[in-house]
Amino acid sequence: MIILGLSGALDHDPSAALFIDGKLVAAAEEERFIRDKHAKKQAPIEAAKFCLEFAGIKPEDVDVVAFPYAEIPLSSPARWHFAKRYWYAPDRALDALFNGNRRFRRNKARVLDTMQKLGLTKAEFVPVEHHLSHASSAYHLSGFQEKTAILCIDGKGEYATTFFGYGENGKIHKIKEFYDPDSLGGVYGAITQFLGFEMLDGEFKVMGMAPYGDPDKYDLSRLFFCDGKDFRVNTELVNTIGLRRHKDASGTGYYFSDKLIDWLGPKRDGDEIDEPYIHYAAAIQKMLEEAVLKMTEHYLGDIIRETGKLALAGGVALNVKMNQRLLAMPGVKELYIQPAANDAGTALGAASFVAAQREKAVEPMRHAYLGPKFSTEQCIAACEQHPNQPRWEVLEDAAKTGAEILAAGNPLSWFQGRMEFGPRSLGCRSILGCPNAPGIADRINEQIKFRERWRPFCPSILDTVAADILQTNHPAPYMTITFDVAEHWKSRIPEVVHEDGTARAQVVEKETNPRYYALIERIGELTGNPVVLNTSLNRRGEPMICSPTDALNMFYGSDLQFLIMEDILIRKQPA
C-alpha cells in the first residue's frame, strides 16, 4: 500500500511523507524547495512531487492521502471547553459550538485541490486528528515494542494542545487531552513574542537565552496554574484573542495582553541578552519543565515505571532542556523524540497512523536523511551555471580534505547525501567548525549565520566517545536532548558547550552517515577530539539549504571560504 502524508493544516510548515508497505521512504518540507521559511499558507506541492519522483511512484498509484487534521464532533469536550474559556469573545465562543469545523472544511478543500494539482485522482482522502498524528509520528516510528507512554505538546491542533496516552500492540490510546486556550506551547510562544522573537523560530532562542538568567528572580506563576492533574492558563495575560491582544503601533497583534506589558514592562527589542528579559526567559523555561514533569508523572508515571519507554512529539518536544529533565525522570529508560516533532512531522504521523491501521506493521524510523540528494555531476553543473563562476576541484577524499580545513580553524560548508527532514542539520546540510578552535562559534554566528552572538552550537560526536563525553549510553541521533558534558571534555571542546555546561548533541553512527562519520574520524586523528561543531546550512531567517544552487548562493552571500559538495571543493577567490 502506498500512503502519502500531506501537512500544512495550521498554515505553516507544510510537508510530505511517503510510506510504501509500511516503510518510510521519503519526506521533505515545502520551505526547502520554495525558499520561504515555514512556507506559510502554502501547500506541499514541491515536497509531494519530490517524494513521488524519488520513489518512482506515479500519482495514480497512491492509495491514500493522509492529512493531520480532522473533524471534532460537538459531543467532544473540546469545543465546549473552547467556548467556555473564550467567553470574553462571544463571536469565537459561539462559532466553536455552531460552526466548530469550519477550519477542517477549509483545509479539506485545500487538500483536495492540492491532490487534484498533483494528479492524485485515485487516492482516498483520510483525515487524522492532529494530535493522533503527532502521537503516531513518535510511537509508531520509535521502534519500541513494549507498551509505550506517549506525550505530545504544541500550540494547538484542532482544539487539543496537549496529549497524554500510550501505545500498545500498534494501537494508540488516549488518556487525557487539554484544550485551547490551556496550552503550554501557547504560553511559551506568547512569552517568546514578548521577548522580541517570532513564534515558530524564537522558542529556540528563548531556550538558549534561559541559562544566562536567574529563573527565581521573578515570579511568573500568574501566567498559569498547574498542579499536575489540572492545567489552566491565565487568559488575562497570555493566549489571548480578539480585543485582549496587545497591538503595536503598526497594528500587529500578539498572543499576550496589555496587562502583561503593565506587569513585566515593554516588549523586548534587539539582539542582546539583557535584563530583566534573560530572567524572564529563565523563569518561563523552568515553569515549562516543571509543569511538564508534574503532568507526565500524574498521567503517565505508572506506564513509564512499568515499561521504561516514553515517546514524544509536538513542537514543544523540540525543547531540548525539557527533554533532558524527562529523560532523568524515575523509570524512564529510553526516550524517543520524533526528529521532526513540529508540524512538519505530522505528515509522516498521519501517514504512519493510517499505515498502522491498514498494514501489518510500520517500520521504525532509522534516520532523518529522507530528502533529495545530488550527484557530483549535478553539483558541477550548478557551478557552471552560477553567476559567480565558481572554480572547483575534484577531491579524492572529501572527508580527509574537509577535516584538514576544519583542523586549520576554518568553518566549512558541508553538502552531502540526502537532505535532513526536520529542523536539525545532521551532517548533510551543515556548517561545520572545529570545537577547540578559539572564537569559531562567534565567527559563524556573526559573519556567516548573521544571528545573535549568544546562540549556542551543537556537537556531532562519534559513537566511540559519546558515552565518555555525555556520561550516558542513551541514544542521541537527532539533537533532541541536552546532556551534561563531562568536566574533562569541557576544555577540549569549549565552542560547543553552552553557558550551563550542557550540549545538544548528535551521536553519529557509521551505518547511517558513513561520509560524515569518516570526516569526524579524521578530525579526531588531527586534533585528538572526534567531535565537530555542527549547525544548519542557512542564514538567519532562511530555510535550510536543499540544492547545490542554494548552497552556492549561501556560500557567496556569507563569509564562508570553503564549500565541499559531494566530491568537489569550491574555494572563495580573493577579492
LOSE-26388 format. One line per 8 residues: number of its first residue (from 0); their letters; for each residue x, y, z of C-alpha. Coordinates in Angstrom, 2 decimals, always signed. Layout:
N
NUM> A> X/Y/Z | ...
END
This chain:
575
0> MIILGLSG> +0.00/+0.00/+0.00 | +1.23/+3.48/-0.90 | +0.33/+6.25/+1.55 | +1.24/+9.89/+1.09 | +1.02/+12.18/+4.11 | +0.46/+15.89/+3.47 | +0.67/+18.50/+6.24 | +0.04/+22.23/+6.46
8> ALDHDPSA> -3.36/+22.42/+8.12 | -2.27/+25.17/+10.50 | -0.95/+27.40/+7.73 | +2.73/+26.71/+8.40 | +5.36/+24.03/+7.84 | +3.66/+22.10/+5.01 | +5.44/+18.86/+4.19 | +5.02/+15.49/+2.53
16> ALFIDGKL> +5.96/+11.97/+3.61 | +5.68/+8.74/+1.63 | +5.17/+5.25/+3.04 | +5.32/+2.15/+0.86 | +4.15/-1.09/+2.50 | +4.72/+0.34/+5.96 | +8.18/+1.76/+5.26 | +9.01/+5.47/+5.27
24> VAAAEEER> +10.94/+6.10/+2.05 | +10.91/+9.89/+1.61 | +9.91/+13.05/+3.45 | +10.58/+16.74/+2.88 | +9.40/+20.21/+3.87 | +7.98/+22.62/+1.32 | +10.05/+25.55/+2.62 | +13.26/+23.94/+1.34
32> FIRDKHAK> +12.06/+23.90/-2.26 | +10.37/+27.29/-2.47 | +12.96/+29.05/-0.22 | +10.36/+30.57/+2.09 | +10.86/+29.71/+5.76 | +7.88/+27.83/+7.19 | +6.12/+28.25/+3.80 | +3.16/+29.89/+5.49
40> KQAPIEAA> -0.20/+29.43/+3.78 | +1.42/+27.23/+1.10 | +0.54/+23.69/+0.01 | +3.25/+20.97/-0.04 | +3.25/+20.72/-3.84 | +7.01/+20.53/-4.42 | +7.61/+18.34/-1.39 | +5.00/+15.85/-2.60
48> KFCLEFAG> +6.43/+15.87/-6.12 | +9.85/+15.08/-4.73 | +8.58/+12.15/-2.64 | +6.79/+10.59/-5.59 | +9.66/+11.13/-8.03 | +12.27/+9.84/-5.59 | +10.34/+6.61/-5.09 | +9.42/+6.26/-8.78
56> IKPEDVDV> +5.73/+6.40/-7.93 | +3.10/+7.69/-10.31 | +0.37/+9.87/-8.74 | -2.33/+7.45/-9.84 | -0.62/+4.66/-7.88 | -1.08/+6.38/-4.50 | -3.74/+4.58/-2.45 | -4.27/+7.03/+0.41
64> VAFPYAEI> -3.57/+10.68/+1.14 | -3.43/+11.11/+4.93 | -3.99/+14.56/+6.37 | -3.27/+15.55/+10.02 | -6.45/+17.49/+10.77 | -9.91/+16.07/+11.40 | -13.49/+16.92/+12.30 | -14.20/+17.31/+16.01
72> PLSSPARW> -17.81/+16.42/+16.89 | -19.97/+18.60/+19.14 | -20.09/+15.68/+21.57 | -16.36/+16.17/+22.21 | -15.47/+18.24/+25.30 | -13.02/+20.21/+23.12 | -15.48/+22.61/+21.52 | -17.40/+23.18/+24.76
80> HFAKRYWY> -14.18/+23.89/+26.61 | -13.14/+26.40/+23.94 | -16.50/+28.19/+24.14 | -16.44/+28.34/+27.93 | -12.87/+29.61/+28.19 | -13.27/+32.22/+25.45 | -16.47/+33.65/+26.91 | -14.99/+37.17/+26.61
88> APDRALDA> -15.03/+36.85/+22.80 | -18.62/+35.63/+22.24 | -18.30/+35.51/+18.44 | -15.47/+32.97/+18.75 | -17.20/+31.02/+21.50 | -20.46/+30.66/+19.61 | -18.59/+29.82/+16.42 | -16.92/+26.89/+18.17
96> LFNGNRRF> -20.33/+25.49/+19.11 | -22.26/+26.14/+15.91 | -19.54/+26.17/+13.25 | -16.72/+24.37/+15.00 | -15.32/+22.51/+11.99 | -15.05/+25.48/+9.65 | -11.25/+25.19/+9.61 | -11.46/+21.50/+8.79
104> RRNKARVL> -13.77/+22.16/+5.86 | -11.47/+24.88/+4.58 | -8.43/+22.65/+4.98 | -10.13/+19.71/+3.31 | -10.97/+21.86/+0.29 | -7.34/+22.97/+0.07 | -6.03/+19.42/+0.28 | -8.45/+18.13/-2.33
112> DTMQKLGL> -7.31/+20.96/-4.59 | -3.66/+20.02/-3.94 | -4.43/+16.39/-4.73 | -6.02/+17.48/-8.00 | -2.96/+19.53/-8.93 | -0.68/+16.60/-8.15 | -2.78/+14.14/-10.14 | -3.74/+12.10/-7.08
120> TKAEFVPV> -7.13/+11.41/-8.58 | -7.47/+7.81/-7.40 | -6.26/+8.29/-3.83 | -8.57/+8.07/-0.84 | -8.53/+11.14/+1.41 | -8.19/+10.15/+5.09 | -8.13/+12.82/+7.83 | -6.38/+12.01/+11.11
128> EHHLSHAS> -6.67/+14.05/+14.31 | -3.74/+16.42/+14.68 | -2.51/+15.07/+18.00 | -3.01/+11.46/+16.96 | -0.73/+12.30/+14.04 | +1.89/+13.69/+16.41 | +1.46/+10.63/+18.63 | +1.86/+8.24/+15.71
136> SAYHLSGF> +4.98/+10.04/+14.48 | +6.55/+9.32/+17.87 | +5.16/+5.91/+18.79 | +4.91/+4.04/+15.51 | +8.31/+5.24/+14.28 | +10.16/+4.76/+17.59 | +10.73/+1.06/+17.16 | +9.55/+0.45/+20.72
144> QEKTAILC> +7.92/-2.95/+21.05 | +6.78/-2.62/+24.66 | +3.84/-0.60/+25.92 | +4.92/+3.00/+25.45 | +3.87/+6.20/+27.18 | +3.15/+8.99/+24.66 | +3.32/+12.73/+25.28 | +2.53/+15.39/+22.67
152> IDGKGEYA> +2.63/+19.13/+23.39 | +2.28/+22.00/+20.94 | +0.41/+25.29/+20.46 | -2.78/+23.57/+19.36 | -4.22/+21.35/+16.67 | -7.95/+21.41/+16.01 | -8.62/+22.23/+19.67 | -6.29/+19.98/+21.65
160> TTFFGYGE> -3.00/+21.39/+22.92 | -1.57/+18.52/+24.96 | -2.00/+14.75/+24.61 | -1.24/+12.05/+27.17 | -1.67/+8.46/+26.05 | +0.05/+5.19/+25.37 | +0.76/+2.83/+22.52 | +0.36/-0.91/+22.76
168> NGKIHKIK> +0.30/-3.61/+20.08 | +0.36/-0.94/+17.37 | -2.65/+0.97/+18.68 | -2.71/+4.42/+20.30 | -4.93/+5.06/+23.32 | -5.83/+8.49/+24.72 | -5.66/+9.08/+28.46 | -6.09/+12.84/+28.71
176> EFYDPDSL> -6.13/+15.91/+26.47 | -6.05/+19.60/+27.31 | -7.70/+22.12/+25.01 | -7.20/+25.67/+23.77 | -6.56/+28.14/+25.43 | -4.94/+25.92/+28.05 | -1.75/+25.44/+26.10 | +1.79/+25.26/+27.46
184> GGVYGAIT> +3.09/+25.71/+23.94 | +0.88/+28.75/+23.58 | +2.19/+30.33/+26.79 | +5.81/+29.71/+25.78 | +5.05/+31.14/+22.34 | +3.41/+34.25/+23.84 | +6.44/+34.90/+26.04 | +8.64/+34.25/+23.00
192> QFLGFEML> +6.88/+37.15/+21.29 | +7.16/+39.32/+24.41 | +10.91/+38.64/+24.43 | +11.15/+40.05/+20.92 | +11.27/+36.86/+18.86 | +8.95/+35.32/+16.30 | +6.82/+32.31/+17.14 | +7.89/+29.04/+15.42
200> DGEFKVMG> +11.58/+30.07/+15.48 | +12.09/+32.20/+18.56 | +11.26/+29.46/+21.05 | +14.76/+28.04/+20.42 | +16.18/+31.48/+21.23 | +14.27/+31.70/+24.50 | +15.64/+28.29/+25.43 | +19.17/+29.42/+24.51
208> MAPYGDPD> +18.77/+32.67/+26.46 | +17.46/+31.00/+29.62 | +20.82/+29.77/+31.03 | +22.04/+33.38/+31.23 | +19.27/+34.32/+33.67 | +18.11/+33.51/+37.19 | +14.80/+31.58/+37.00 | +13.87/+32.57/+40.55
216> KYDLSRLF> +14.45/+36.31/+40.30 | +10.93/+36.99/+39.02 | +7.79/+35.07/+39.92 | +5.81/+34.43/+36.72 | +3.41/+31.95/+38.29 | +0.47/+34.22/+37.43 | +0.77/+33.01/+33.82 | -0.82/+29.62/+34.51
224> FCDGKDFR> -1.91/+27.18/+37.19 | -0.63/+23.62/+37.17 | -0.81/+21.04/+39.95 | -0.13/+18.05/+37.71 | -3.72/+16.97/+37.28 | -5.15/+20.31/+36.18 | -3.71/+22.99/+33.95 | -5.23/+26.39/+33.31
232> VNTELVNT> -3.81/+29.45/+31.54 | -4.47/+33.00/+32.71 | -6.04/+34.45/+29.56 | -5.99/+37.90/+31.12 | -2.26/+37.81/+30.31 | -1.43/+35.25/+27.58 | -3.04/+33.06/+24.93 | -5.41/+35.92/+24.26
240> IGLRRHKD> -7.69/+36.54/+21.29 | -9.70/+39.46/+19.96 | -9.63/+42.75/+21.81 | -7.49/+41.39/+24.64 | -4.44/+41.14/+22.41 | -1.70/+43.72/+22.73 | -1.14/+45.61/+19.47 | +1.91/+47.64/+18.48
248> ASGTGYYF> +1.93/+50.91/+16.59 | +1.64/+49.11/+13.26 | -1.48/+47.27/+14.38 | +0.26/+43.89/+14.71 | -1.46/+41.77/+17.36 | +0.34/+39.48/+19.79 | -0.61/+36.47/+21.88 | -0.29/+38.48/+25.07
256> SDKLIDWL> -2.30/+41.36/+26.50 | -1.65/+44.94/+27.57 | -1.87/+43.67/+31.14 | +1.29/+41.63/+30.58 | +3.09/+44.80/+29.45 | +1.81/+46.64/+32.54 | +3.13/+43.81/+34.70 | +6.51/+42.93/+33.11
264> GPKRDGDE> +7.41/+46.06/+31.20 | +7.78/+46.83/+27.49 | +8.25/+44.17/+24.85 | +11.94/+43.48/+24.30 | +13.74/+44.62/+21.14 | +17.20/+43.96/+19.71 | +19.64/+41.06/+19.68 | +21.44/+41.47/+23.00
272> IDEPYIHY> +20.74/+39.38/+26.07 | +19.74/+41.97/+28.63 | +17.94/+42.31/+31.94 | +15.26/+41.71/+33.02 | +14.47/+39.65/+29.93 | +17.10/+36.97/+30.50 | +15.45/+36.28/+33.86 | +12.01/+36.08/+32.25
280> AAAIQKML> +13.41/+33.54/+29.78 | +14.92/+31.51/+32.60 | +11.65/+31.64/+34.55 | +9.40/+30.50/+31.68 | +11.80/+27.70/+30.81 | +11.78/+26.45/+34.40 | +7.99/+26.73/+34.58 | +7.61/+24.75/+31.35
288> EEAVLKMT> +9.88/+21.98/+32.58 | +8.22/+21.68/+35.97 | +4.68/+21.72/+34.56 | +5.52/+19.01/+32.03 | +7.19/+16.87/+34.67 | +4.21/+17.18/+37.03 | +1.64/+16.29/+34.37 | +3.75/+13.50/+32.90
296> EHYLGDII> +4.13/+11.94/+36.32 | +0.39/+12.23/+37.02 | -0.90/+10.86/+33.72 | +1.93/+8.62/+32.51 | +4.05/+7.80/+35.56 | +2.67/+4.30/+36.11 | +3.14/+3.36/+32.46 | +6.69/+4.73/+32.43
304> RETGKLAL> +7.64/+2.75/+35.52 | +6.05/-0.36/+34.01 | +7.97/-0.31/+30.71 | +10.55/+2.49/+30.80 | +9.53/+3.81/+27.37 | +8.40/+7.36/+26.57 | +7.74/+8.74/+23.08 | +7.45/+12.46/+22.45
312> AGGVALNV> +6.26/+14.79/+19.66 | +4.68/+18.19/+19.07 | +6.52/+21.47/+18.70 | +7.33/+21.70/+22.42 | +9.13/+18.35/+22.09 | +11.93/+20.33/+20.42 | +12.67/+21.93/+23.80 | +15.85/+20.01/+24.49
320> KMNQRLLA> +16.25/+21.18/+28.09 | +12.78/+19.90/+28.93 | +13.69/+16.61/+27.27 | +16.78/+16.29/+29.45 | +14.54/+16.59/+32.52 | +12.11/+13.99/+31.12 | +14.96/+11.57/+30.47 | +16.02/+11.98/+34.11
328> MPGVKELY> +12.54/+11.07/+35.42 | +12.43/+7.96/+37.61 | +11.62/+4.95/+35.46 | +12.48/+6.44/+32.06 | +14.94/+4.09/+30.41 | +14.57/+5.27/+26.84 | +13.14/+8.50/+25.45 | +12.30/+8.75/+21.76
336> IQPAANDA> +11.69/+12.22/+20.34 | +10.45/+12.44/+16.77 | +13.20/+14.47/+14.99 | +10.51/+16.35/+13.04 | +8.48/+16.90/+16.19 | +6.96/+20.13/+14.86 | +4.01/+20.29/+12.48 | +6.14/+19.23/+9.52
344> GTALGAAS> +6.30/+15.83/+11.20 | +2.53/+15.44/+11.17 | +2.72/+14.44/+7.50 | +4.59/+11.28/+8.41 | +2.48/+10.98/+11.57 | -0.81/+10.93/+9.67 | +0.60/+8.54/+7.08 | +2.07/+6.21/+9.70
352> FVAAQREK> -1.23/+6.23/+11.62 | -3.10/+5.05/+8.52 | -0.34/+2.55/+7.74 | -0.59/+1.12/+11.25 | -4.33/+0.64/+10.78 | -4.09/-0.98/+7.36 | -0.68/-2.66/+7.23 | +0.72/-5.49/+9.30
360> AVEPMRHA> +3.45/-3.27/+10.74 | +5.17/+0.11/+10.40 | +8.95/+0.01/+10.18 | +10.85/+2.17/+12.68 | +12.45/+5.41/+11.51 | +16.16/+4.59/+11.21 | +17.40/+8.09/+10.33 | +16.21/+11.51/+9.16
368> YLGPKFST> +18.03/+11.55/+5.82 | +14.85/+11.46/+3.76 | +15.13/+14.38/+1.31 | +16.73/+14.98/-2.10 | +20.30/+14.04/-2.94 | +22.52/+15.28/-5.76 | +25.41/+13.70/-7.63 | +28.86/+15.22/-8.03
376> EQCIAACE> +27.98/+15.82/-11.69 | +24.89/+17.80/-10.68 | +26.99/+19.87/-8.27 | +29.47/+20.64/-11.06 | +26.60/+21.61/-13.38 | +25.33/+24.03/-10.72 | +28.80/+25.60/-10.55 | +28.90/+26.00/-14.32
384> QHPNQPRW> +25.57/+27.80/-14.32 | +26.14/+30.01/-11.28 | +26.69/+33.75/-11.90 | +29.70/+33.87/-9.56 | +31.51/+31.40/-11.85 | +32.98/+29.31/-9.04 | +36.10/+27.27/-9.62 | +36.10/+23.76/-8.25
392> EVLEDAAK> +38.46/+20.90/-7.78 | +37.58/+17.22/-7.66 | +38.60/+15.55/-4.41 | +39.94/+12.05/-3.93 | +38.83/+12.00/-0.29 | +36.24/+14.63/+0.70 | +36.34/+13.62/+4.37 | +40.14/+13.97/+4.56
400> TGAEILAA> +40.15/+17.38/+2.87 | +37.23/+18.60/+4.96 | +38.96/+17.55/+8.19 | +42.14/+19.39/+7.20 | +40.18/+22.59/+6.50 | +38.43/+22.33/+9.87 | +41.59/+21.49/+11.82 | +43.20/+24.65/+10.40
408> GNPLSWFQ> +40.50/+26.66/+12.19 | +38.20/+27.37/+9.23 | +34.42/+26.99/+9.05 | +33.32/+24.60/+6.34 | +30.12/+24.41/+4.33 | +29.36/+20.67/+4.01 | +26.78/+19.47/+1.44 | +26.44/+15.70/+1.20
416> GRMEFGPR> +23.86/+12.98/+0.60 | +20.14/+13.24/+1.30 | +18.74/+16.37/+2.94 | +17.56/+16.02/+6.53 | +13.85/+16.00/+7.44 | +13.09/+18.20/+10.42 | +14.63/+21.39/+11.78 | +18.09/+19.98/+12.63
424> SLGCRSIL> +21.07/+19.66/+10.32 | +22.58/+16.24/+10.95 | +25.66/+16.26/+8.75 | +24.25/+16.52/+5.24 | +23.36/+20.23/+5.01 | +25.70/+21.69/+7.62 | +28.14/+24.44/+8.51 | +30.94/+22.82/+10.48
432> GCPNAPGI> +33.70/+24.05/+12.74 | +36.42/+22.63/+14.93 | +35.11/+22.84/+18.51 | +38.52/+23.60/+20.03 | +39.29/+26.46/+17.60 | +39.01/+29.66/+19.71 | +36.25/+32.00/+18.54 | +34.88/+29.73/+15.81
440> ADRINEQI> +31.35/+29.89/+17.27 | +31.36/+33.70/+17.38 | +32.67/+33.86/+13.83 | +29.94/+31.57/+12.48 | +27.23/+33.47/+14.38 | +28.36/+36.94/+13.36 | +29.83/+36.55/+9.85 | +28.10/+33.50/+8.39
448> KFRERWRP> +24.76/+32.85/+10.09 | +24.16/+36.56/+10.87 | +22.39/+35.64/+14.10 | +22.61/+36.55/+17.78 | +26.13/+36.11/+19.12 | +24.94/+34.25/+22.24 | +23.26/+31.43/+20.32 | +24.77/+28.01/+21.15
456> FCPSILDT> +26.05/+25.37/+18.74 | +25.73/+21.62/+18.76 | +28.40/+18.94/+18.69 | +28.34/+15.94/+16.38 | +30.17/+13.20/+18.25 | +31.44/+9.79/+17.17 | +29.66/+6.91/+18.89 | +33.03/+5.64/+20.13
464> VAADILQT> +33.46/+8.57/+22.55 | +29.87/+9.71/+23.12 | +29.41/+7.91/+26.45 | +32.58/+9.47/+27.82 | +31.58/+12.99/+26.76 | +27.85/+12.84/+27.57 | +28.11/+10.49/+30.56 | +25.37/+8.22/+29.22
472> NHPAPYMT> +24.81/+5.48/+26.66 | +21.35/+6.79/+25.78 | +20.76/+7.11/+22.01 | +21.09/+10.66/+20.68 | +20.95/+10.63/+16.87 | +18.83/+13.75/+16.29 | +19.99/+16.64/+18.55 | +16.77/+16.47/+20.54
480> ITFDVAEH> +18.20/+16.23/+24.08 | +20.79/+18.19/+26.02 | +23.34/+16.35/+28.13 | +25.74/+17.46/+30.83 | +29.21/+17.50/+29.31 | +31.86/+15.67/+31.35 | +34.25/+18.06/+33.09 | +37.33/+16.61/+31.41
488> WKSRIPEV> +35.84/+17.36/+27.98 | +34.65/+20.94/+28.53 | +38.10/+22.44/+27.94 | +38.67/+20.20/+24.92 | +35.53/+21.25/+23.01 | +34.59/+24.63/+24.53 | +32.88/+26.02/+21.42 | +30.02/+23.51/+21.71
496> VHEDGTAR> +29.46/+23.67/+25.48 | +26.65/+26.07/+26.45 | +26.55/+28.51/+29.34 | +25.04/+25.88/+31.67 | +27.61/+23.18/+30.85 | +25.33/+21.21/+28.54 | +25.41/+20.31/+24.87 | +22.59/+19.44/+22.45
504> AQVVEKET> +24.47/+16.53/+20.97 | +24.20/+14.32/+17.91 | +25.83/+10.91/+18.24 | +26.95/+9.84/+14.76 | +26.99/+6.20/+13.68 | +28.85/+4.89/+10.66 | +25.87/+2.91/+9.39 | +23.56/+5.91/+8.96
512> NPRYYALI> +26.03/+8.51/+7.63 | +29.37/+6.93/+6.64 | +30.90/+10.01/+4.98 | +30.13/+12.30/+7.92 | +31.47/+9.62/+10.24 | +34.69/+9.47/+8.24 | +35.05/+13.27/+8.44 | +34.74/+13.24/+12.23
520> ERIGELTG> +37.15/+10.30/+12.45 | +39.70/+12.36/+10.51 | +39.14/+15.33/+12.81 | +39.84/+13.03/+15.74 | +43.12/+11.93/+14.19 | +44.21/+15.53/+13.61 | +43.06/+17.13/+16.89 | +42.52/+14.29/+19.32
528> NPVVLNTS> +38.81/+15.18/+19.56 | +36.42/+13.20/+17.32 | +33.83/+15.98/+17.54 | +32.70/+18.76/+15.17 | +30.64/+21.88/+15.72 | +27.54/+21.47/+13.56 | +24.86/+24.00/+12.61 | +22.39/+24.16/+9.76
536> LNRRGEPM> +23.50/+25.36/+6.34 | +21.45/+28.54/+6.14 | +21.47/+32.16/+7.18 | +19.19/+33.82/+9.69 | +15.60/+33.81/+8.50 | +16.20/+31.34/+5.66 | +15.26/+27.66/+5.31 | +17.97/+25.04/+5.36
544> ICSPTDAL> +19.73/+24.57/+2.02 | +18.27/+21.99/-0.34 | +20.06/+22.08/-3.71 | +23.63/+22.77/-4.95 | +22.47/+26.14/-6.28 | +21.08/+27.01/-2.84 | +24.44/+26.05/-1.31 | +26.33/+28.27/-3.75
552> NMFYGSDL> +24.01/+31.21/-3.07 | +24.55/+30.77/+0.66 | +28.32/+30.46/+0.13 | +28.63/+33.69/-1.82 | +26.23/+35.53/+0.50 | +28.33/+34.98/+3.62 | +31.91/+34.90/+4.90 | +32.28/+31.19/+4.19
560> QFLIMEDI> +35.54/+30.42/+2.39 | +35.23/+26.67/+1.78 | +32.37/+24.59/+0.37 | +32.51/+20.85/-0.19 | +29.62/+19.49/-2.27 | +29.83/+15.74/-2.69 | +33.28/+15.23/-4.29 | +34.14/+18.80/-5.22
568> LIRKQPA> +35.70/+21.67/-3.26 | +34.96/+25.32/-4.01 | +37.27/+27.95/-2.50 | +36.26/+31.58/-2.46 | +38.60/+33.58/-4.66 | +40.39/+36.57/-3.08 | +38.77/+39.92/-3.90
END
